[in-house]
Amino acid sequence: MEYDAFYKNKYGRTEELYECESCEGCQLKNDCCPKASKNRTIQMNRSIQAEGAFGILKWDKSYKRLFRRGEKNVILELTLISCGFNLYKYHNKKQRNKSPA
């Protein structure tokens, strides 16, 4: 595969396009791209789904760095942060569902 293009779409996500140099003589062309008359092109989007939670932790909760060293301690710290974040979300959901007094 050859690196073809690298750009941002209108939503700000990074997209990468890869295109094969030549599909002529390829044994798998019929299985790979049976309807296409051009070379095989693959589009890859950088996912932004996980960034929402990290953005909230970094910006809203002012959590900037890990304070523990070592693999087990880092896993412990991230687990505690995740539990706290989930409790925060659960609490907010319960508060929204309460009827006004």
C-alpha positions in Angstrom: 0.0 0.0 0.0 1.1 3.5 -0.7 0.4 6.5 1.5 -1.9 8.7 -0.5 -3.5 11.5 1.5 -3.7 12.9 5.0 -6.3 15.6 5.8 -8.9 16.8 8.2 -12.5 16.6 7.4 -15.1 19.3 8.2 -15.6 17.9 11.7 -11.9 18.2 12.6 -11.2 14.4 12.5 -8.0 13.3 10.9 -8.5 10.9 7.9 -5.9 8.9 6.0 -6.3 7.5 2.6 -4.2 4.6 1.3 -4.3 3.4 -2.3 -2.6 0.3 -3.7 0.0 1.1 -6.4 -1.5 -1.4 -8.9 -4.1 -4.1 -8.8 -3.2 -5.5 -12.2 -2.2 -9.2 -12.0 -3.4 -9.6 -8.4 -4.9 -13.0 -7.7 -7.3 -11.6 -5.1 -8.6 -8.6 -7.2 -12.0 -10.2 -7.7 -12.4 -10.9 -4.0 -10.9 -7.6 -2.8 -12.7 -5.2 -5.1 -15.1 -6.9 -7.5 -17.0 -3.8 -8.6 -14.2 -1.3 -8.7 -12.4 -0.3 -11.8 -9.7 1.6 -9.9 -7.1 0.4 -7.4 -8.1 -0.6 -3.9 -8.5 2.4 -1.6 -8.7 2.3 2.2 -9.9 5.2 4.4 -8.9 5.3 8.0 -10.5 7.7 10.5 -9.0 8.6 13.8 -11.6 7.8 16.4 -12.5 10.6 18.9 -14.8 8.6 21.1 -12.4 8.0 23.9 -11.3 11.6 24.0 -14.5 12.8 25.6 -13.9 11.1 28.9 -10.2 12.0 28.9 -11.1 15.6 28.0 -13.5 15.8 30.9 -10.8 14.4 33.3 -8.1 16.7 32.0 -10.1 20.0 31.6 -13.1 19.9 33.9 -11.5 17.9 36.7 -8.0 19.4 36.3 -6.3 16.0 36.3 -3.0 16.5 34.4 -0.8 13.5 35.2 -0.3 10.2 36.9 1.4 10.3 40.3 2.3 6.7 40.7 5.2 4.7 39.2 5.2 1.2 38.1 2.7 -0.8 36.0 0.6 -2.1 38.8 0.4 1.3 40.5 -0.5 3.1 37.3 -3.3 0.5 36.7 -4.5 1.0 40.2 -4.6 4.8 39.8 -6.4 4.6 36.5 -8.9 2.2 38.0 -9.6 4.5 40.9 -10.0 7.5 38.5 -12.4 5.5 36.3 -14.4 4.5 39.4 -14.6 8.1 40.5 -15.6 9.3 37.1 -18.3 6.6 36.8 -19.7 7.5 40.2 -19.7 11.2 39.1 -21.7 10.3 36.0 -24.1 8.1 38.0 -24.7 10.9 40.6 -25.4 13.4 37.9 -27.8 11.1 36.1 -29.7 10.4 39.4 -29.9 14.2 40.1 -31.4 14.8 36.6 -34.0 12.2 37.1 -35.2 13.6 40.4 -38.5 15.4 40.1 -38.5 19.0 41.3 -39.7 19.5 44.8 
